[in-house]
């Protein structure tokens, strides 16, 4: 796997922040450090690559024992992840990640 450049990672950081508003607000300056650590571990692909990055970042933070998130930060992370998972699911293939939009019919049926 080729390591992403710093410029690419920073661009991903800001694009992904739009999908994680509560998490970014509560993490503050720690968001950049945590996201850049996550960005080294995976490569988004597909049309919804930014969404895939956001979902993978929420999974990364939820599984990190070293990252001491406060209760409000964990709650914000869960809310942002839940909002994304209503419409998308995350597919992993090695170090590549992709967000797949859920069926529209399920939304029409209200399920």
C-alpha positions in Angstrom: 0.0 0.0 0.0 1.4 3.4 -1.0 1.2 5.9 1.8 -1.1 8.9 1.1 0.6 12.3 0.8 0.0 14.8 3.6 -1.9 17.1 1.3 -4.2 14.2 0.2 -4.8 13.3 3.9 -5.6 16.9 4.9 -8.0 17.2 2.0 -9.7 13.9 3.1 -9.8 15.3 6.7 -11.8 18.4 5.7 -14.1 16.6 3.3 -14.9 14.0 5.9 -15.5 16.6 8.6 -18.7 17.6 6.8 -20.2 14.2 7.6 -19.1 14.2 11.3 -20.2 17.7 12.5 -20.8 16.8 16.2 -17.7 14.6 16.5 -15.5 17.3 14.9 -16.9 20.0 17.1 -16.3 18.1 20.4 -12.9 16.6 19.4 -11.7 20.1 18.4 -7.9 20.1 17.6 -7.6 16.4 18.4 -9.7 15.6 15.3 -6.8 16.3 13.0 -4.3 14.1 14.8 -6.8 11.2 15.1 -8.0 11.4 11.5 -4.5 11.5 10.1 -3.7 8.4 12.1 -6.8 6.7 10.6 -6.0 8.0 7.1 -2.8 6.0 7.0 -4.7 2.7 7.5 -7.2 2.8 4.7 -8.0 4.1 1.2 -11.5 5.2 0.2 -12.8 4.3 -3.2 -16.1 4.7 -5.2 -18.5 7.5 -5.6 -19.2 7.8 -1.9 -15.5 7.6 -0.8 -15.8 10.6 1.6 -18.7 8.8 3.3 -16.7 5.6 3.5 -13.9 7.6 5.1 -16.3 9.0 7.7 -17.8 5.6 8.5 -14.3 4.0 8.8 -13.1 6.8 11.0 -16.1 6.3 13.4 -15.2 2.6 13.5 -11.6 3.4 14.1 -12.3 5.7 17.0 -14.8 3.3 18.6 -12.2 0.5 18.6 -9.3 2.5 19.9 -8.5 1.8 23.5 -5.7 4.3 23.7 -7.9 7.2 22.7 -9.6 8.5 25.8 -12.9 9.9 24.6 -15.1 11.6 27.1 -18.8 10.6 27.4 -20.0 13.5 25.3 -17.5 12.8 22.6 -18.5 9.1 22.5 -22.2 10.1 22.3 -21.4 12.6 19.4 -19.5 9.8 17.6 -22.4 7.4 17.9 -24.9 10.0 16.7 -22.8 10.9 13.6 -22.2 7.2 12.8 -25.9 6.4 13.2 -26.9 9.2 10.8 -24.5 7.9 8.2 -25.5 4.2 8.7 -29.1 5.0 8.0 -28.3 5.5 4.4 -24.9 3.8 3.9 -23.1 0.6 4.9 -19.3 0.2 4.9 -17.6 -2.4 2.8 -14.0 -3.3 3.4 -11.6 -5.1 1.0 -8.2 -5.2 2.6 -7.1 -1.6 3.1 -9.7 -0.3 0.7 -13.1 1.0 2.0 -16.3 1.8 0.1 -19.7 3.1 1.2 -22.6 1.4 -0.4 -26.0 3.1 -0.4 -28.7 1.0 1.1 -31.7 0.2 -1.1 -34.1 3.0 -1.7 -37.1 0.6 -1.4 -36.3 0.2 2.3 -36.5 3.9 2.7 -39.8 4.1 0.8 -41.3 1.4 3.1 -40.0 3.2 6.1 -37.9 0.2 7.3 
